[in-house]
Amino acid sequence: MQELSPKKYIETKARKLPIYKCIINRDWASARIASIIVTRRHINGNVTAGLYLVDLLCLGIKDTSYSFNVDESEFFKGTPFKNFTMEIDYNLAHNIIYAGHDFALDFDIPPHPDFAITRFILEEDNDNDNIPLLDIPVGDEKGNPHLMIAPGTSLKYKYAYDKLLKNAGEGNFRYTIGMENYEEEHDYNDDDDEYEMEFANPEDLAKTKRIEEFEDGDINESTVRFIVYEDFLDEEKIKARSLLEQTSLRLEAALRILRGIWGEMPAEFGALLSKEFSLFDSSLDVPSWVNGQIEAGVAAAAATMDKFILAQKHLLDKDELERQVHDLHLNMANLYMDNPIVITYLYSKSVAMKMDKLEQLVKPTIKKMAMQYPIAKLYLALCTYFQGNPDPSIAYVLKAQNLLAAFPLVKTFSKWEYHTFWLTKILVNIEENNLAAAISQYTMVCEANMHNWLLPEVQFKLMLNSFKLIDQLRANEVEAK
């Protein structure tokens, strides 16, 4: 007898398996975005799981996938259930999924295509006797659709905007740019120039600017996405900016080209991006171990640096300025050697700026601190991997798919730690020729908008490899023709 494929098994037999665990993000009610896992258990102890990303504000079943007959421990490996998710009964999971599903259908917005398969992991929706109907709030506070679109998905969700215009009507829905709510005055127009549809998301289109509208130094990984397409074709404008800004501009140009080739990011990274950034968004602003003494040291170090900058503002001798800067950093390292924030800052700067004496001074301390502070371990991983000589003690950090897998005993992480981990994984994925994963993580780095001395180096490496991939894809296309 021929064995059924996973898809066929789910469609015909999954509902005969008993419901097992149902997991959801703790903040689903306030975020109005529910990431739900529904599992059914096989006789052999394995599970078949349906994963549902439910947008209760507008899009309904925004994404969905399944895992078939997998080991339970492997499936849940590395997922921070205790801190960020909770187990719920199936009745609530079912009601949340179908509340989002039905609300979207009211405006003719269909569920993700794979819901045609994963719906069979759920019970029939018309079984009112066994699944009591619950009141799940949908839409905004007025019950109207609120379209919120993630980076890189403008083409994918343009249809939803059009459906809302047609079925909800102008003035009866809204969409969001960042954390600000905007009415629909920034609409799509099929007659607009083609470049307007090249943006990472439609919200960016509403905030587009020309390169010359940015002050010097204001173009970075987060702001570059708002620049109009045609300016990326103006080499004179690009070359007029600083080298750091040029890197951001050229990388953004490469990513827009890849978005045009791919249409959207490969689906396997959508869930990663959504889950990781959700954890980042709810993480601590500063590490939990930062106390008053550490904060005072950071403030004093910053004040010393500010004072130095003011004092040397008019120094024209470049060599003398470099010598004084170097001496200042060495003195700061000696003065704040027990401050993990100051030392990690100086360590990353020494690597990025090739300040060899400073690196030699602070690196032994970083190695010691790495045994106590995750951020020191992450900087050791980032810096040594960037230098092409990864420290043996950080091998497990490089292999980990997420922070919790790297530091399973740590209960909470800070935004700083997430950002440093993502930068490290970008380099690892570039090295492993997994550019789609690297770009997915870079998208999160852009949203985070945090400083790191090695960020420009990571951007440059990602830019070179992105253009290399573009050349390969175009060559393949020509060969196919």
C-alpha positions as CSV (number, residue, x, y, z in Angstrom):
1,M,0.0,0.0,0.0
2,Q,1.4,3.3,-1.1
3,E,2.2,5.7,1.8
4,L,0.3,9.0,1.9
5,S,2.3,12.2,1.4
6,P,2.3,14.6,4.3
7,K,-0.1,16.9,2.5
8,K,-2.5,14.1,1.7
9,Y,-2.4,12.7,5.2
10,I,-3.2,16.0,6.7
11,E,-6.1,16.6,4.3
12,T,-7.6,13.1,4.9
13,K,-6.5,11.9,8.4
14,A,-5.2,14.7,10.6
15,R,-8.6,15.3,12.2
16,K,-8.6,11.7,13.5
17,L,-5.5,12.5,15.6
18,P,-6.2,13.8,19.1
19,I,-5.6,17.5,19.7
20,Y,-2.4,18.0,21.8
21,K,-0.8,21.3,22.7
22,C,-1.9,24.7,21.5
23,I,0.5,27.6,21.9
24,I,0.1,31.3,21.5
25,N,2.1,34.5,22.1
26,R,1.2,36.0,25.4
27,D,0.6,39.5,24.0
28,W,-1.8,38.4,21.3
29,A,-4.8,40.3,22.7
30,S,-3.0,43.7,22.9
31,A,-0.9,43.2,19.8
32,R,-3.9,41.9,17.8
33,I,-1.4,39.6,16.1
34,A,-1.6,36.0,17.1
35,S,1.1,33.4,16.4
36,I,-0.6,30.1,17.1
37,I,0.6,26.6,17.0
38,V,-1.9,23.8,17.1
39,T,-0.6,20.2,17.4
40,R,-2.1,16.8,17.1
41,R,-0.3,13.7,18.5
42,H,0.4,10.5,16.5
43,I,0.4,7.1,18.1
44,N,4.3,7.1,17.9
45,G,4.4,10.2,20.1
46,N,5.4,12.6,17.3
47,V,3.3,15.6,16.5
48,T,1.8,17.2,13.4
49,A,1.6,20.9,13.9
50,G,-0.2,23.8,12.1
51,L,1.3,27.2,12.5
52,Y,-1.0,30.2,12.0
53,L,0.0,33.9,11.9
54,V,-3.4,35.6,12.4
55,D,-3.8,39.3,11.9
56,L,-7.0,40.2,13.8
57,L,-6.8,43.8,12.6
58,C,-7.3,43.2,8.9
59,L,-5.5,40.4,7.0
60,G,-6.8,37.3,8.8
61,I,-4.7,34.2,8.1
62,K,-1.6,36.2,7.1
63,D,0.7,33.2,7.0
64,T,0.5,29.5,7.8
65,S,2.5,26.3,7.4
66,Y,2.7,22.8,8.9
67,S,5.2,20.3,10.2
68,F,4.3,16.7,9.8
69,N,5.0,13.8,12.1
70,V,8.0,15.3,13.8
71,D,9.6,14.7,17.2
72,E,8.0,16.9,19.8
73,S,11.2,17.9,21.5
74,E,12.8,18.8,18.1
75,F,9.8,20.8,17.0
76,F,9.7,22.9,20.2
77,K,13.5,23.1,20.5
78,G,14.8,26.6,21.1
79,T,11.3,28.2,21.4
80,P,11.1,30.4,24.6
81,F,7.7,29.2,25.7
82,K,7.9,30.2,29.4
83,N,8.8,33.8,28.8
84,F,7.0,34.8,25.6
85,T,4.3,32.2,24.9
86,M,1.6,30.3,26.8
87,E,-0.5,27.2,26.3
88,I,-4.2,27.7,25.7
89,D,-7.1,25.3,25.1
90,Y,-8.0,24.4,21.6
91,N,-11.4,26.2,21.8
92,L,-9.7,29.6,22.2
93,A,-7.1,28.9,19.5
94,H,-9.9,27.9,17.0
95,N,-11.9,31.0,17.8
96,I,-9.0,33.3,17.3
97,I,-8.0,31.8,14.0
98,Y,-11.5,31.8,12.6
99,A,-12.3,35.3,14.0
100,G,-9.4,36.7,12.0
101,H,-10.2,34.5,9.0
102,D,-13.9,35.6,8.8
103,F,-13.2,39.3,9.5
104,A,-10.8,39.4,6.5
105,L,-13.3,37.6,4.3
106,D,-15.9,40.2,5.1
107,F,-13.7,42.5,2.9
108,D,-13.0,39.8,0.4
109,I,-9.4,39.3,1.7
110,P,-8.6,35.6,1.4
111,P,-6.5,33.6,3.8
112,H,-2.9,32.5,2.9
113,P,-3.1,29.8,0.2
114,D,-1.6,27.2,2.4
115,F,-4.6,27.5,4.7
116,A,-6.3,25.1,2.2
117,I,-4.1,22.5,3.8
118,T,-3.5,23.6,7.4
119,R,-7.3,24.1,8.0
120,F,-7.5,20.3,8.2
121,I,-5.3,20.3,11.3
122,L,-8.1,22.3,12.9
123,E,-11.6,21.0,13.7
124,E,-14.5,21.8,11.3
125,D,-15.5,25.4,11.9
126,N,-19.2,24.5,11.9
127,D,-19.0,22.2,14.9
128,N,-20.8,24.6,17.2
129,D,-21.7,21.8,19.7
130,N,-18.1,21.0,20.5
131,I,-16.5,24.4,19.9
132,P,-18.5,27.1,21.6
133,L,-18.4,30.5,19.9
134,L,-16.2,33.1,21.7
135,D,-16.3,36.9,21.2
136,I,-12.8,37.7,19.8
137,P,-12.3,41.4,19.1
138,V,-11.3,42.2,15.6
139,G,-10.4,45.4,13.7
140,D,-9.4,48.6,15.5
141,E,-11.2,50.2,18.5
142,K,-14.1,51.1,16.2
143,G,-14.2,47.6,14.6
144,N,-12.8,48.9,11.3
145,P,-9.9,47.2,9.4
146,H,-6.4,48.5,10.2
147,L,-3.9,47.4,7.6
148,M,-0.4,46.9,9.0
149,I,2.3,45.7,6.6
150,A,5.7,44.4,7.4
151,P,8.9,45.4,5.5
152,G,9.4,43.9,2.1
153,T,5.7,43.1,1.3
154,S,4.2,46.0,-0.6
155,L,3.5,44.0,-3.8
156,K,2.2,41.1,-1.8
157,Y,-0.4,43.1,0.1
158,K,-1.4,45.7,-2.5
159,Y,-4.4,43.6,-3.3
160,A,-5.6,44.0,0.3
161,Y,-5.4,47.7,0.1
162,D,-7.5,47.6,-3.1
163,K,-10.0,45.3,-1.5
164,L,-10.4,47.7,1.5
165,L,-11.0,50.7,-0.8
166,K,-13.6,48.7,-2.7
167,N,-15.4,46.9,0.2
168,A,-14.8,49.0,3.3
169,G,-14.8,52.4,1.4
170,E,-12.6,55.4,1.8
171,G,-12.6,56.7,5.4
172,N,-13.6,53.3,6.9
173,F,-10.2,51.8,7.3
174,R,-6.6,52.9,8.0
175,Y,-3.1,51.7,7.8
176,T,0.0,52.3,9.9
177,I,3.4,53.8,9.3
178,G,5.8,52.7,12.0
179,M,3.8,53.4,15.2
180,E,1.8,56.3,13.8
181,N,-1.7,55.9,12.3
182,Y,-2.4,57.4,9.0
183,E,-5.6,57.8,7.0
184,E,-5.8,56.6,3.5
185,E,-4.7,59.8,1.7
186,H,-1.6,57.9,0.6
187,D,-3.2,55.4,-1.8
188,Y,-2.0,53.2,-4.5
189,N,-2.4,54.2,-8.1
190,D,-1.8,51.8,-11.0
191,D,-0.8,54.8,-13.2
192,D,2.0,55.9,-10.8
193,D,5.6,55.5,-11.9
194,E,6.8,51.9,-11.6
195,Y,9.5,52.8,-9.0
196,E,6.8,53.5,-6.4
197,M,6.0,49.8,-6.2
198,E,9.6,48.9,-5.5
199,F,9.5,50.0,-1.9
200,A,9.7,47.6,1.0
201,N,6.2,48.5,2.0
202,P,3.5,51.0,1.1
203,E,3.9,53.0,4.2
204,D,7.4,53.9,3.0
205,L,5.9,55.4,-0.2
206,A,4.0,57.9,1.9
207,K,7.2,59.1,3.5
208,T,9.4,59.2,0.4
209,K,12.2,61.8,0.1
210,R,15.0,62.8,-2.2
211,I,18.6,62.2,-1.2
212,E,19.3,65.9,-1.0
213,E,16.4,66.4,1.5
214,F,18.5,64.4,4.1
215,E,21.0,66.3,6.3
216,D,24.6,65.1,6.2
217,G,24.8,61.9,8.3
218,D,21.0,61.3,8.3
219,I,21.0,58.5,5.7
220,N,21.4,55.2,7.5
221,E,20.1,51.6,7.4
222,S,16.7,52.7,8.7
223,T,16.1,56.0,6.8
224,V,17.4,54.9,3.4
225,R,14.2,52.9,2.6
226,F,12.3,56.2,2.3
227,I,14.4,57.4,-0.7
228,V,12.7,57.5,-4.1
229,Y,13.8,54.8,-6.5
230,E,15.1,57.1,-9.2
231,D,17.7,58.6,-6.9
232,F,19.5,55.3,-6.7
233,L,20.2,55.7,-10.4
234,D,21.8,59.1,-9.8
235,E,25.5,58.3,-9.2
236,E,26.4,61.9,-8.6
237,K,24.0,62.2,-5.7
238,I,25.2,59.0,-4.2
239,K,28.9,60.0,-4.5
240,A,28.2,63.3,-2.9
241,R,27.3,61.6,0.4
242,S,29.7,60.2,3.0
243,L,31.2,56.7,2.5
244,L,29.0,55.3,5.3
245,E,25.9,56.8,3.7
246,Q,27.0,55.5,0.3
247,T,27.2,52.0,1.7
248,S,23.6,52.2,3.0
249,L,22.4,53.6,-0.3
250,R,24.1,50.9,-2.4
251,L,22.9,48.1,-0.2
252,E,19.3,49.4,-0.3
253,A,19.5,49.5,-4.1
254,A,20.7,45.9,-4.2
255,L,17.9,44.8,-1.8
256,R,15.3,46.5,-3.9
257,I,16.5,44.7,-7.0
258,L,16.4,41.4,-5.1
259,R,12.8,42.2,-4.0
260,G,11.9,42.8,-7.6
261,I,13.4,39.4,-8.6
262,W,12.0,37.4,-5.7
263,G,8.7,39.3,-5.5
264,E,9.1,39.0,-1.7
265,M,11.4,37.3,0.8
266,P,11.4,33.5,0.6
267,A,8.5,32.3,2.7
268,E,10.6,30.2,5.1
269,F,12.1,33.4,6.6
270,G,8.8,35.2,7.1
271,A,8.0,33.4,10.3
272,L,11.6,33.9,11.6
273,L,11.4,37.7,11.0
274,S,8.0,38.0,12.6
275,K,8.9,35.9,15.7
276,E,12.3,37.4,16.2
277,F,11.3,41.0,15.9
278,S,8.3,40.4,18.2
279,L,10.7,39.2,20.9
280,F,13.0,42.1,20.2
281,D,10.1,44.6,20.5
282,S,9.1,43.3,23.9
283,S,12.7,42.9,25.2
284,L,14.5,45.1,27.8
285,D,15.9,48.4,26.7
286,V,19.0,47.7,28.7
287,P,20.4,44.4,30.1
288,S,18.9,43.4,33.4
289,W,22.4,43.3,35.0
290,V,23.0,47.0,34.4
291,N,23.1,48.7,37.8
292,G,23.6,52.2,39.0
293,Q,27.4,51.9,39.2
294,I,27.6,50.7,35.6
295,E,25.3,53.5,34.4
296,A,27.4,56.0,36.3
297,G,30.6,54.7,34.6
298,V,28.9,54.9,31.2
299,A,27.8,58.5,31.8
300,A,31.2,59.5,33.0
301,A,32.9,57.9,30.0
302,A,30.5,59.7,27.6
303,A,31.1,63.0,29.3
304,T,34.9,62.5,28.9
305,M,34.4,61.8,25.2
306,D,32.2,64.9,24.8
307,K,34.7,67.1,26.6
308,F,37.5,65.8,24.4
309,I,35.6,66.4,21.2
310,L,34.8,70.0,22.2
311,A,38.4,70.6,23.2
312,Q,39.8,69.2,19.9
313,K,37.2,70.7,17.7
314,H,39.6,73.1,16.0
315,L,42.7,70.8,15.9
316,L,43.7,70.7,12.2
317,D,46.8,68.4,12.5
318,K,45.3,65.0,11.5
319,D,48.2,63.0,12.9
320,E,48.1,64.8,16.2
321,L,44.4,64.3,16.4
322,E,44.6,60.6,15.8
323,R,47.3,60.3,18.4
324,Q,45.2,62.1,21.0
325,V,42.1,60.0,20.1
326,H,44.1,56.8,20.5
327,D,45.5,57.9,23.9
328,L,42.1,58.9,25.1
329,H,40.7,55.4,24.3
330,L,43.6,53.7,26.0
331,N,43.1,55.9,29.1
332,M,39.3,55.2,29.1
333,A,40.0,51.4,28.8
334,N,42.3,51.5,31.8
335,L,39.9,53.7,33.8
336,Y,36.7,51.7,33.1
337,M,38.1,48.2,32.7
338,D,35.5,46.7,35.1
339,N,32.6,48.3,33.2
340,P,31.2,45.8,30.7
341,I,29.3,48.4,28.6
342,V,32.3,50.7,28.2
343,I,34.7,47.9,27.5
344,T,32.4,46.2,24.8
345,Y,32.0,49.6,23.2
346,L,35.8,50.1,23.1
347,Y,36.4,46.5,21.9
348,S,34.0,46.8,19.0
349,K,35.5,50.2,18.1
350,S,39.0,48.9,18.2
351,V,38.1,46.1,15.8
352,A,36.2,48.3,13.4
353,M,38.7,51.1,13.4
354,K,41.7,48.7,13.5
355,M,43.1,50.2,16.7
356,D,45.4,47.3,17.5
357,K,46.8,48.5,20.8
358,L,43.3,49.2,22.2
359,E,42.2,45.7,21.0
360,Q,45.1,44.1,22.7
361,L,44.4,45.9,25.9
362,V,40.6,45.2,26.2
363,K,40.2,41.7,24.5
364,P,41.5,39.7,27.5
365,T,38.9,41.5,29.7
366,I,36.2,40.8,27.1
367,K,37.0,37.1,27.3
368,K,36.7,37.1,31.0
369,M,33.5,39.1,30.9
370,A,32.1,36.7,28.3
371,M,31.8,34.1,31.1
372,Q,29.4,36.4,33.0
373,Y,27.7,38.7,30.5
374,P,26.0,37.5,27.3
375,I,26.6,40.8,25.6
376,A,30.4,40.3,26.1
377,K,30.1,36.8,24.6
378,L,28.1,38.2,21.7
379,Y,30.7,40.9,21.0
380,L,33.4,38.4,21.1
381,A,31.5,36.3,18.6
382,L,30.8,39.2,16.3
383,C,34.3,40.7,16.4
384,T,36.3,37.6,16.1
385,Y,34.1,36.1,13.3
386,F,34.3,39.4,11.4
387,Q,38.1,39.2,11.7
388,G,38.0,35.7,10.2
389,N,39.4,34.0,13.4
390,P,36.4,33.1,15.6
391,D,37.3,32.5,19.2
392,P,36.8,28.7,20.0
393,S,34.6,29.6,23.0
394,I,31.8,31.1,20.8
395,A,31.2,28.2,18.4
396,Y,27.8,27.5,19.9
397,V,26.8,31.1,19.5
398,L,27.5,31.0,15.8
399,K,25.5,27.8,15.3
400,A,22.5,28.9,17.4
401,Q,19.4,29.9,15.4
402,N,18.2,32.3,18.1
403,L,19.4,33.9,21.3
404,L,17.6,31.5,23.7
405,A,19.3,28.5,21.9
406,A,22.7,30.3,22.5
407,F,21.9,31.2,26.1
408,P,19.3,28.7,27.4
409,L,19.8,29.7,31.0
410,V,19.1,33.4,30.4
411,K,15.5,34.4,31.1
412,T,15.4,37.8,29.5
413,F,17.4,39.6,26.8
414,S,17.9,43.2,25.9
415,K,17.5,44.9,22.5
416,W,21.2,45.4,22.5
417,E,21.8,41.7,22.7
418,Y,19.3,40.9,20.0
419,H,20.9,43.5,17.7
420,T,24.4,42.2,18.2
421,F,23.3,38.6,17.7
422,W,21.6,39.5,14.4
423,L,24.7,41.2,13.1
424,T,26.7,38.1,13.9
425,K,24.2,35.8,12.2
426,I,24.3,38.0,9.1
427,L,28.0,37.4,8.8
428,V,27.6,33.7,9.4
429,N,24.8,33.3,6.8
430,I,26.8,35.2,4.2
431,E,29.7,32.9,4.8
432,E,27.3,29.9,4.5
433,N,25.9,31.3,1.2
434,N,22.5,31.7,2.8
435,L,21.9,35.2,1.7
436,A,18.1,35.1,2.1
437,A,18.5,34.5,5.8
438,A,21.1,37.2,6.1
439,I,18.8,39.7,4.4
440,S,16.0,38.7,6.7
441,Q,18.1,39.4,9.7
442,Y,19.3,42.7,8.2
443,T,15.7,43.7,7.9
444,M,15.4,43.3,11.6
445,V,18.6,45.3,12.1
446,C,17.1,48.1,10.1
447,E,14.0,48.2,12.1
448,A,15.9,48.1,15.4
449,N,17.9,51.2,14.3
450,M,20.7,50.8,16.9
451,H,24.4,51.7,16.8
452,N,27.2,49.2,16.4
453,W,30.7,50.1,15.2
454,L,30.7,47.0,13.0
455,L,27.4,47.7,11.3
456,P,29.0,49.5,8.3
457,E,31.3,46.6,7.8
458,V,28.4,44.1,7.9
459,Q,26.5,46.3,5.5
460,F,29.4,46.5,3.1
461,K,29.9,42.7,3.1
462,L,26.1,42.2,2.6
463,M,26.1,44.7,-0.2
464,L,28.9,43.0,-2.1
465,N,27.3,39.6,-1.8
466,S,23.9,40.9,-2.8
467,F,25.2,42.3,-6.0
468,K,27.0,39.1,-6.6
469,L,23.8,37.2,-6.2
470,I,22.0,39.6,-8.6
471,D,24.6,38.9,-11.2
472,Q,24.2,35.2,-10.7
473,L,20.4,35.3,-11.0
474,R,20.5,37.5,-14.1
475,A,23.1,35.1,-15.7
476,N,20.8,32.2,-14.9
477,E,17.9,33.9,-16.5
478,V,19.8,34.6,-19.6
479,E,21.0,31.0,-19.8
480,A,17.5,29.8,-19.3
481,K,16.3,31.8,-22.3
